[in-house]
Amino acid sequence: MADNQKKANMVILDRPMISVETTEYKEVRITVIGMDGAMENIRQQELLFPLDCAEKVGQFLLQLAGQAGSVETGKKPG
């Protein structure tokens, strides 16, 4: 990452905890930390993808969030 670009990050302190940050290699790193299905162990999962894909990934996540919202509220997305 160029010196004039600041590292970006966001942490959602919830269950599971989700951290989103950029790396010095122009990647986005998403880390999810939570309990396993049996609620016995903590597990950490990490996903890396190129920063130039972030807009498309973000748009898709917003689309999914809209669909999830319509299921919860009974309203159609849009």
TORMAR-556490 format. One record per residue (C-alpha): residue in one letter; x, y, z; residue number from 1. Coordinates in steps of 0.5 Angstrom, whole numbers, plus 500, padded with zeros to 3 digits. Each point is the difference from the previous one (the first is absolute). Layout:
<atom><residuo>a</residuo><px>X</px><py>Y</py><pz>Z</pz><num>NUM</num></atom>
...
***
This chain:
<atom><residuo>m</residuo><px>500</px><py>500</py><pz>500</pz><num>1</num></atom>
<atom><residuo>a</residuo><px>503</px><py>507</py><pz>498</pz><num>2</num></atom>
<atom><residuo>d</residuo><px>502</px><py>504</py><pz>506</pz><num>3</num></atom>
<atom><residuo>n</residuo><px>495</px><py>505</py><pz>498</pz><num>4</num></atom>
<atom><residuo>q</residuo><px>494</px><py>495</py><pz>502</pz><num>5</num></atom>
<atom><residuo>k</residuo><px>498</px><py>499</py><pz>507</pz><num>6</num></atom>
<atom><residuo>k</residuo><px>498</px><py>493</py><pz>502</pz><num>7</num></atom>
<atom><residuo>a</residuo><px>493</px><py>499</py><pz>501</pz><num>8</num></atom>
<atom><residuo>n</residuo><px>496</px><py>496</py><pz>505</pz><num>9</num></atom>
<atom><residuo>m</residuo><px>494</px><py>499</py><pz>503</pz><num>10</num></atom>
<atom><residuo>v</residuo><px>498</px><py>495</py><pz>506</pz><num>11</num></atom>
<atom><residuo>i</residuo><px>493</px><py>498</py><pz>502</pz><num>12</num></atom>
<atom><residuo>l</residuo><px>500</px><py>498</py><pz>507</pz><num>13</num></atom>
<atom><residuo>d</residuo><px>495</px><py>495</py><pz>500</pz><num>14</num></atom>
<atom><residuo>r</residuo><px>499</px><py>492</py><pz>500</pz><num>15</num></atom>
<atom><residuo>p</residuo><px>503</px><py>498</py><pz>495</pz><num>16</num></atom>
<atom><residuo>m</residuo><px>505</px><py>506</py><pz>500</pz><num>17</num></atom>
<atom><residuo>i</residuo><px>502</px><py>502</py><pz>493</pz><num>18</num></atom>
<atom><residuo>s</residuo><px>506</px><py>504</py><pz>498</pz><num>19</num></atom>
<atom><residuo>v</residuo><px>501</px><py>503</py><pz>493</pz><num>20</num></atom>
<atom><residuo>e</residuo><px>507</px><py>504</py><pz>499</pz><num>21</num></atom>
<atom><residuo>t</residuo><px>504</px><py>501</py><pz>494</pz><num>22</num></atom>
<atom><residuo>t</residuo><px>507</px><py>497</py><pz>499</pz><num>23</num></atom>
<atom><residuo>e</residuo><px>507</px><py>503</py><pz>498</pz><num>24</num></atom>
<atom><residuo>y</residuo><px>499</px><py>496</py><pz>494</pz><num>25</num></atom>
<atom><residuo>k</residuo><px>493</px><py>503</py><pz>497</pz><num>26</num></atom>
<atom><residuo>e</residuo><px>496</px><py>495</py><pz>503</pz><num>27</num></atom>
<atom><residuo>v</residuo><px>494</px><py>500</py><pz>504</pz><num>28</num></atom>
<atom><residuo>r</residuo><px>500</px><py>495</py><pz>506</pz><num>29</num></atom>
<atom><residuo>i</residuo><px>494</px><py>498</py><pz>504</pz><num>30</num></atom>
<atom><residuo>t</residuo><px>501</px><py>496</py><pz>506</pz><num>31</num></atom>
<atom><residuo>v</residuo><px>494</px><py>497</py><pz>504</pz><num>32</num></atom>
<atom><residuo>i</residuo><px>501</px><py>497</py><pz>507</pz><num>33</num></atom>
<atom><residuo>g</residuo><px>494</px><py>496</py><pz>504</pz><num>34</num></atom>
<atom><residuo>m</residuo><px>498</px><py>494</py><pz>503</pz><num>35</num></atom>
<atom><residuo>d</residuo><px>500</px><py>493</py><pz>496</pz><num>36</num></atom>
<atom><residuo>g</residuo><px>493</px><py>497</py><pz>499</pz><num>37</num></atom>
<atom><residuo>a</residuo><px>501</px><py>496</py><pz>506</pz><num>38</num></atom>
<atom><residuo>m</residuo><px>501</px><py>506</py><pz>504</pz><num>39</num></atom>
<atom><residuo>e</residuo><px>507</px><py>497</py><pz>503</pz><num>40</num></atom>
<atom><residuo>n</residuo><px>505</px><py>503</py><pz>496</pz><num>41</num></atom>
<atom><residuo>i</residuo><px>502</px><py>507</py><pz>498</pz><num>42</num></atom>
<atom><residuo>r</residuo><px>502</px><py>500</py><pz>492</pz><num>43</num></atom>
<atom><residuo>q</residuo><px>503</px><py>505</py><pz>496</pz><num>44</num></atom>
<atom><residuo>q</residuo><px>498</px><py>501</py><pz>492</pz><num>45</num></atom>
<atom><residuo>e</residuo><px>504</px><py>504</py><pz>495</pz><num>46</num></atom>
<atom><residuo>l</residuo><px>499</px><py>503</py><pz>493</pz><num>47</num></atom>
<atom><residuo>l</residuo><px>504</px><py>504</py><pz>496</pz><num>48</num></atom>
<atom><residuo>f</residuo><px>498</px><py>503</py><pz>493</pz><num>49</num></atom>
<atom><residuo>p</residuo><px>503</px><py>505</py><pz>496</pz><num>50</num></atom>
<atom><residuo>l</residuo><px>498</px><py>507</py><pz>502</pz><num>51</num></atom>
<atom><residuo>d</residuo><px>498</px><py>502</py><pz>492</pz><num>52</num></atom>
<atom><residuo>c</residuo><px>494</px><py>494</py><pz>501</pz><num>53</num></atom>
<atom><residuo>a</residuo><px>498</px><py>504</py><pz>507</pz><num>54</num></atom>
<atom><residuo>e</residuo><px>494</px><py>504</py><pz>496</pz><num>55</num></atom>
<atom><residuo>k</residuo><px>497</px><py>494</py><pz>497</pz><num>56</num></atom>
<atom><residuo>v</residuo><px>501</px><py>496</py><pz>506</pz><num>57</num></atom>
<atom><residuo>g</residuo><px>496</px><py>506</py><pz>504</pz><num>58</num></atom>
<atom><residuo>q</residuo><px>495</px><py>500</py><pz>495</pz><num>59</num></atom>
<atom><residuo>f</residuo><px>498</px><py>493</py><pz>500</pz><num>60</num></atom>
<atom><residuo>l</residuo><px>500</px><py>500</py><pz>508</pz><num>61</num></atom>
<atom><residuo>l</residuo><px>496</px><py>506</py><pz>500</pz><num>62</num></atom>
<atom><residuo>q</residuo><px>495</px><py>496</py><pz>495</pz><num>63</num></atom>
<atom><residuo>l</residuo><px>500</px><py>494</py><pz>505</pz><num>64</num></atom>
<atom><residuo>a</residuo><px>499</px><py>505</py><pz>506</pz><num>65</num></atom>
<atom><residuo>g</residuo><px>494</px><py>503</py><pz>496</pz><num>66</num></atom>
<atom><residuo>q</residuo><px>497</px><py>493</py><pz>499</pz><num>67</num></atom>
<atom><residuo>a</residuo><px>501</px><py>498</py><pz>507</pz><num>68</num></atom>
<atom><residuo>g</residuo><px>497</px><py>506</py><pz>503</pz><num>69</num></atom>
<atom><residuo>s</residuo><px>494</px><py>498</py><pz>495</pz><num>70</num></atom>
<atom><residuo>v</residuo><px>499</px><py>493</py><pz>503</pz><num>71</num></atom>
<atom><residuo>e</residuo><px>500</px><py>503</py><pz>507</pz><num>72</num></atom>
<atom><residuo>t</residuo><px>495</px><py>506</py><pz>499</pz><num>73</num></atom>
<atom><residuo>g</residuo><px>496</px><py>496</py><pz>495</pz><num>74</num></atom>
<atom><residuo>k</residuo><px>501</px><py>506</py><pz>495</pz><num>75</num></atom>
<atom><residuo>k</residuo><px>503</px><py>499</py><pz>493</pz><num>76</num></atom>
<atom><residuo>p</residuo><px>507</px><py>503</py><pz>498</pz><num>77</num></atom>
<atom><residuo>g</residuo><px>501</px><py>506</py><pz>497</pz><num>78</num></atom>
***
